[in-house]
Amino acid sequence: MHNPFLVANRIYMRRLEKEDLEGNYFQWLNDQTITKWMRHGVFPNSCESMNAFYENLSGSKTDIVLAIVLKEQDRHIGNIGLHSINYVFRSADIGIILGETDCWGKGYAAEAFSAIADYSFKRLNLNRIAAGVVDENIGSIRALEKTGYKKEGILRQAYFCDGQYHDCVNLSLLHSDWLAGRAHESI
């Protein structure tokens, strides 16, 4: 493992590094299959925008983005981030990209969601993590629900892709729900 920050069963998460921008990450963000359900996938990505993103992220106290790496191969397969962290309301938004399509549907997203929830509640003292997912992105919804996220509501026709409007599902995980889920698992 190379500079692990959070460690899960099959994956670990580390700080996003400058070298990651030049690797697969750049290509993931320009692949319409991978970014189809992401709001940021509408416009082509550039080296300049990636570098600006990285520089802004480096000094941010309200955004944390970690590389998701397979332990076995030490392979960078995606990123997970806490965004708009509010230390007064003790809340944040969460986002994930699994860029390596051969890793889809294998439970890596749920592992990453679980590890970052543990960090969010135990270290950052957050109370609420929120996610917004396009209704057609069934894999992300399942991974969030597997981690304990609950559906809160629907934003009707809030996303446009492939000539159609899609609903967005709002989900959240509360610290109290997380604790209850952990207590239930240990029984």
C-alpha positions in Angstrom: 0.0 0.0 0.0 1.2 3.4 -1.0 0.5 6.2 1.6 -2.8 4.7 2.9 -5.2 7.1 4.7 -8.2 4.8 5.1 -8.1 1.1 4.8 -11.0 -1.3 4.1 -11.2 -5.0 3.3 -10.1 -5.1 -0.4 -9.3 -1.4 -1.0 -7.5 1.5 0.6 -7.9 5.2 0.1 -5.1 7.7 -0.1 -4.7 11.3 -0.9 -5.2 12.1 -4.6 -1.7 12.7 -6.1 -0.6 14.9 -9.0 0.5 11.8 -10.9 -3.1 10.5 -10.7 -4.2 13.4 -12.9 -2.0 12.2 -15.7 -3.0 8.6 -15.4 -6.4 7.0 -15.9 -8.3 9.7 -14.0 -7.9 12.2 -16.9 -9.3 9.6 -19.3 -12.2 8.6 -17.0 -13.5 12.1 -17.0 -13.6 12.2 -20.8 -15.2 8.8 -21.2 -19.0 9.4 -21.6 -19.7 5.8 -20.5 -18.1 6.5 -17.1 -19.4 10.0 -16.6 -22.9 9.5 -18.1 -24.6 10.0 -14.7 -22.2 12.7 -13.4 -23.0 16.4 -13.7 -19.4 17.1 -14.4 -19.3 14.8 -17.4 -21.1 17.2 -19.7 -18.0 19.1 -20.9 -14.7 17.7 -22.1 -11.9 17.7 -19.5 -8.5 19.4 -20.1 -5.1 19.2 -18.5 -5.6 22.8 -17.4 -8.9 22.1 -15.7 -7.5 19.0 -13.9 -4.5 21.0 -12.6 -6.8 23.8 -11.4 -9.0 21.3 -9.7 -6.0 19.7 -8.0 -4.6 23.1 -6.8 -8.0 24.1 -5.4 -8.4 20.8 -3.7 -4.9 20.9 -2.1 -5.7 23.8 0.1 -9.4 23.1 0.7 -10.9 22.6 4.1 -14.3 21.9 2.7 -13.5 19.2 0.1 -11.6 15.9 0.6 -11.0 13.7 -2.4 -9.3 10.3 -2.0 -8.1 7.8 -4.6 -9.6 4.4 -4.3 -6.9 1.8 -4.7 -7.2 -2.0 -4.9 -4.9 -3.5 -2.3 -4.0 -6.6 -4.2 -2.8 -4.8 -7.4 -2.1 -1.4 -5.9 -4.3 -0.2 -8.8 -6.1 3.2 -8.8 -9.7 2.4 -9.7 -11.6 5.5 -8.7 -12.0 8.4 -6.4 -14.4 9.3 -3.5 -14.9 12.7 -2.1 -16.6 14.6 0.7 -17.7 18.0 -0.6 -19.2 21.2 0.8 -18.2 20.1 4.3 -20.0 22.3 6.8 -18.5 22.2 10.2 -21.3 24.2 11.8 -24.2 22.0 10.5 -21.8 18.9 10.6 -22.8 17.8 7.1 -21.2 17.1 3.8 -22.1 15.8 0.3 -20.5 12.7 -1.1 -19.5 11.7 -4.6 -17.7 8.8 -6.2 -16.3 7.8 -9.5 -15.3 4.2 -10.3 -13.4 4.7 -13.5 -12.2 1.2 -14.1 -15.3 -0.4 -15.6 -14.1 -3.9 -14.8 -14.5 -3.0 -11.1 -18.2 -2.1 -11.4 -20.7 -4.3 -9.6 -18.0 -5.9 -7.3 -18.8 -4.0 -4.1 -15.9 -1.6 -4.1 -18.1 1.5 -4.0 -20.0 0.2 -1.0 -16.6 -0.5 0.7 -15.4 3.0 0.0 -18.7 4.5 1.1 -18.5 2.6 4.4 -14.9 3.5 5.1 -15.5 7.2 4.4 -18.6 7.2 6.5 -16.6 5.8 9.4 -14.0 8.5 9.0 -16.7 11.2 8.6 -18.5 10.3 11.8 -15.6 9.2 14.0 -12.9 11.8 12.9 -14.7 14.8 11.4 -17.6 14.6 13.8 -20.1 15.0 11.0 -23.8 14.2 11.6 -25.1 13.9 8.0 -23.7 12.8 4.6 -25.9 13.4 1.6 -25.8 12.0 -1.9 -27.7 12.9 -5.1 -27.9 10.1 -7.7 -29.6 9.9 -11.1 -32.4 7.3 -10.9 -30.9 5.3 -13.7 -27.7 4.8 -11.8 -28.9 1.7 -10.0 -25.4 0.6 -9.0 -24.7 3.7 -7.1 -28.1 3.7 -5.4 -27.6 0.1 -4.3 -24.1 0.8 -3.0 -25.3 3.7 -0.9 -28.3 1.7 0.4 -26.0 -1.2 1.3 -24.0 1.2 3.4 -27.1 2.4 5.2 -28.1 5.5 3.2 -31.9 6.1 3.1 -33.9 7.7 0.3 -35.2 11.1 1.3 -36.9 12.3 -1.9 -36.9 12.8 -5.6 -35.9 15.8 -7.7 -38.1 15.4 -10.7 -36.5 15.7 -14.1 -33.4 17.3 -12.6 -30.9 15.7 -14.9 -30.7 15.7 -18.7 -28.9 12.9 -20.6 -29.3 11.2 -24.0 -32.2 13.5 -25.0 -34.2 12.7 -21.9 -34.8 14.2 -18.5 -34.2 11.9 -15.5 -35.2 12.1 -11.9 -32.5 12.4 -9.2 -32.8 10.4 -5.9 -31.6 12.2 -2.7 -30.2 9.9 -0.1 -28.5 10.5 3.2 -26.8 8.7 6.1 -27.1 10.1 9.6 -24.6 9.4 12.4 -27.4 7.8 14.5 -28.3 5.5 11.6 -24.7 4.5 11.1 -24.3 3.7 14.8 -27.5 1.6 14.8 -26.3 -0.3 11.7 -23.0 -1.0 13.3 -24.7 -2.2 16.6 -27.0 -4.5 14.5 -24.0 -6.0 12.6 -22.2 -6.9 15.8 -25.1 -8.9 17.2 
